Amino acid sequence: MKRIGILNSGGDCPGLNAVIHGVVGAADQMGWEVIGFRDGFEGLLPPGNFTYLKPKDTIGILKLGGTILGTTNKGHFVAKVGKGDIAKVPDEIVAQAKQTMDLLGIDALVVVGGDGSLTTGLQLFREGWPIIGVPKTIDNDLSATAFTFGFDSAVSTVVDALDRLNTTAESHKRVMVLEVMGRHAGWIALWGGMAGGANVILLPEIPFDLNRVAKFIKRRQMQGQLSTLVVVAEGAKMPDGELVTVGSTTQGEVRLGGIGEQVAHALEKLTGKETRACTLGHLQRGGSPTALDRITGLRFGVMAAKLAAEGAFGRMVSYQAYHVDSVLIEEAVNCLRLVDPNSEVVQAAKAVGICLGDQ
């Protein structure tokens, strides 16, 4: 009996369990076994931290957030140490993990992860591993796929927060600044801000001038609009060009956070209006996935199992034009999909009077 291994690596997001459900269900129909490795690639290190997964083990997990297998963005397999910077996983670590693969007779390893995890997967594939990638990121910034699961759930969380912030902003005639996730790409801020009725949206891809934002807020006040909602992505740079950070991690990229407070402080000084900041943080990663993310994750898992059966290794599941297919992993990593400042969606935001700080 052939075996598929599956692991989740990197940050968690809604829909991971749907992928597991899809892989296990499709593999069972093909007569394959599935072994789930706990805590990402770390579960591959001897003696191995894994569990056998059967369809009965995935009953009811579609609605669960997080992942039943656990995940980590630390450990021995961290490939990304900064934007564009890649650290090769040491040969001795790869050799130890390969021992576990060989001992268990894994015929295909499904790696569910973002840019960093898939970069690790690409290295392992080039060293002869039977790797299949599944794109996972709430930021929706992976190239070669138009959509990733987890994004819709994160956007829904932002919309809910803005709905709540709007009532308190109107009651006190305040400016409310909401900081959301988005290290390099502002998709969550843009989509969440537009759907949630934000008046100002600040993105990593569009340099902004806080003086222009302040003038926009003052103009709103003169028109009788006494409260303002501002959404800012954590990776947006202050006008001096610097990222706002909360210190470096022991591995991987620097931790971002705090731009919401800085923007709020600056706008209060420039406008004279009482301003408050709120950071959503990991609330965007938690909770039950939306229906769209459940279906997308399930479809991705089924396609991953299909690729395993076909021996189509070195490929990543991809979503394009409402169809799930696959692309080469090397076409997907190290090339982030960013918000185009001239795109139709950005122009739509501006057309309805949303300020992006650049005009």
WOKA-V932764 format. One record per residue. RES is the residue in one letter. SS is DSSP state (~ for helix, > for strand, _ for the rest). D_CENTER is the distance of its C-alpha to the mean C-alpha in Angstrom with 1 decimal. Layout:
# WOKA-V932764
((RES	SS	D_CENTER) (RES	SS	D_CENTER))
This chain:
# WOKA-V932764
((M	_	34.5) (K	_	31.4) (R	>	28.3) (I	>	24.6) (G	>	22.5) (I	>	18.9) (L	>	16.5) (N	>	12.9) (S	_	11.8) (G	_	9.4) (G	_	7.5) (D	_	8.2) (C	_	6.9) (P	_	9.6) (G	_	11.1) (L	~	11.4) (N	~	15.1) (A	~	15.6) (V	~	14.9) (I	~	17.4) (H	~	19.7) (G	~	19.7) (V	~	20.4) (V	~	23.1) (G	~	24.8) (A	~	25.0) (A	~	26.2) (D	~	28.8) (Q	~	30.2) (M	~	30.5) (G	_	32.3) (W	_	29.8) (E	>	28.8) (V	>	25.3) (I	>	24.6) (G	>	21.5) (F	>	20.9) (R	_	19.9) (D	_	17.6) (G	~	16.1) (F	~	18.4) (E	~	20.6) (G	~	22.0) (L	~	23.7) (L	_	25.9) (P	_	29.4) (P	_	30.6) (G	_	27.3) (N	_	25.3) (F	>	24.8) (T	>	25.8) (Y	>	27.2) (L	>	25.4) (K	_	27.6) (P	~	27.0) (K	~	28.6) (D	~	25.9) (T	~	23.1) (I	_	25.2) (G	_	23.4) (I	_	20.0) (L	_	18.4) (K	_	18.4) (L	_	17.1) (G	_	13.7) (G	_	12.6) (T	_	14.3) (I	_	18.1) (L	_	17.9) (G	_	16.1) (T	_	13.8) (T	_	13.9) (N	_	12.7) (K	_	16.4) (G	_	19.5) (H	_	21.4) (F	_	18.8) (V	_	16.6) (A	_	16.6) (K	>	14.9) (V	>	17.0) (G	>	16.1) (K	_	15.2) (G	_	17.1) (D	>	18.7) (I	>	18.8) (A	_	20.7) (K	_	22.5) (V	_	22.5) (P	_	26.2) (D	~	28.6) (E	~	29.9) (I	~	26.6) (V	~	26.0) (A	~	29.6) (Q	~	29.3) (A	~	26.2) (K	~	28.1) (Q	~	30.9) (T	~	28.9) (M	~	27.8) (D	~	31.4) (L	~	32.9) (L	~	30.8) (G	_	31.3) (I	_	27.8) (D	_	28.1) (A	>	24.4) (L	>	21.2) (V	>	18.0) (V	>	15.0) (V	>	11.7) (G	>	9.0) (G	_	7.0) (D	~	9.4) (G	~	11.3) (S	~	11.9) (L	~	13.0) (T	~	15.1) (T	~	16.8) (G	~	17.3) (L	~	18.9) (Q	~	21.3) (L	~	22.3) (F	~	22.9) (R	~	25.1) (E	_	27.0) (G	_	27.8) (W	_	25.3) (P	_	24.6) (I	>	20.8) (I	>	18.7) (G	>	15.0) (V	>	12.5) (P	>	9.2) (K	>	6.2) (T	_	2.5) (I	_	2.5) (D	_	3.6) (N	_	5.8) (D	_	7.3) (L	>	8.7) (S	_	12.4) (A	_	14.7) (T	_	12.9) (A	_	13.1) (F	_	10.6) (T	_	7.9) (F	>	8.3) (G	_	6.6) (F	~	6.5) (D	~	10.2) (S	~	10.4) (A	~	8.6) (V	~	10.9) (S	~	13.7) (T	~	13.5) (V	~	13.9) (V	~	16.7) (D	~	18.4) (A	~	18.4) (L	~	19.9) (D	~	22.4) (R	~	23.5) (L	~	23.6) (N	~	25.6) (T	~	28.5) (T	~	28.9) (A	~	28.6) (E	~	31.4) (S	~	33.5) (H	~	33.7) (K	_	33.4) (R	_	30.6) (V	>	27.7) (M	>	24.5) (V	>	21.5) (L	>	18.0) (E	>	15.4) (V	>	11.8) (M	_	8.5) (G	_	8.0) (R	_	9.4) (H	_	10.7) (A	_	9.9) (G	_	11.1) (W	~	10.0) (I	~	9.2) (A	~	12.4) (L	~	14.3) (W	~	13.8) (G	~	13.9) (G	~	16.8) (M	~	18.7) (A	~	18.6) (G	_	19.4) (G	_	22.4) (A	_	21.4) (N	_	24.2) (V	>	22.4) (I	>	18.9) (L	>	18.2) (L	_	15.7) (P	_	15.2) (E	_	16.7) (I	_	19.8) (P	_	22.1) (F	_	23.6) (D	_	27.0) (L	~	27.3) (N	~	31.0) (R	~	30.1) (V	~	27.7) (A	~	30.6) (K	~	33.1) (F	~	30.9) (I	~	30.9) (K	~	34.6) (R	~	35.3) (R	~	33.5) (Q	~	35.7) (M	~	38.8) (Q	_	37.9) (G	_	37.8) (Q	_	34.1) (L	_	34.1) (S	_	30.5) (T	>	27.3) (L	>	23.6) (V	>	21.4) (V	>	17.6) (V	>	16.3) (A	>	12.9) (E	_	12.9) (G	_	13.1) (A	_	16.0) (K	_	19.2) (M	_	22.4) (P	_	25.4) (D	_	26.6) (G	_	23.7) (E	_	22.4) (L	_	18.9) (V	_	19.3) (T	>	18.5) (V	_	19.5) (G	_	20.6) (S	_	19.5) (T	_	18.2) (T	_	20.5) (Q	_	18.3) (G	_	15.3) (E	_	14.4) (V	_	16.0) (R	_	14.8) (L	>	14.3) (G	_	15.9) (G	_	19.0) (I	~	19.0) (G	~	19.5) (E	~	22.7) (Q	~	23.9) (V	~	23.5) (A	~	25.2) (H	~	28.0) (A	~	28.7) (L	~	28.8) (E	~	31.1) (K	~	33.5) (L	~	33.4) (T	~	33.9) (G	_	35.8) (K	_	33.7) (E	_	32.5) (T	>	28.7) (R	>	26.2) (A	>	22.6) (C	>	20.0) (T	>	16.7) (L	_	14.2) (G	~	12.3) (H	~	11.2) (L	~	12.7) (Q	~	9.5) (R	_	8.3) (G	_	11.8) (G	_	14.3) (S	_	15.2) (P	_	13.1) (T	_	14.7) (A	~	17.1) (L	~	15.2) (D	~	12.2) (R	~	15.1) (I	~	16.9) (T	~	14.1) (G	~	13.3) (L	~	17.0) (R	~	17.8) (F	~	15.4) (G	~	17.2) (V	~	20.5) (M	~	20.0) (A	~	19.1) (A	~	22.3) (K	~	24.2) (L	~	23.2) (A	~	24.4) (A	~	27.7) (E	~	28.2) (G	_	27.6) (A	_	25.1) (F	_	23.5) (G	_	21.4) (R	>	19.6) (M	>	16.0) (V	>	15.6) (S	>	15.1) (Y	>	15.3) (Q	>	17.7) (A	_	20.2) (Y	_	19.7) (H	>	20.4) (V	>	18.6) (D	>	20.0) (S	>	19.1) (V	>	19.1) (L	>	19.9) (I	~	17.2) (E	~	18.8) (E	~	18.3) (A	~	14.5) (V	_	13.9) (N	_	14.8) (C	_	14.7) (L	>	11.7) (R	_	11.9) (L	_	12.7) (V	_	14.4) (D	_	18.1) (P	_	20.4) (N	_	22.9) (S	_	20.9) (E	~	22.3) (V	~	19.7) (V	~	20.3) (Q	~	24.0) (A	~	23.8) (A	~	22.4) (K	~	25.3) (A	~	27.7) (V	_	27.4) (G	_	27.9) (I	_	24.5) (C	>	24.8) (L	_	22.3) (G	_	24.5) (D	_	25.9) (Q	_	28.9))
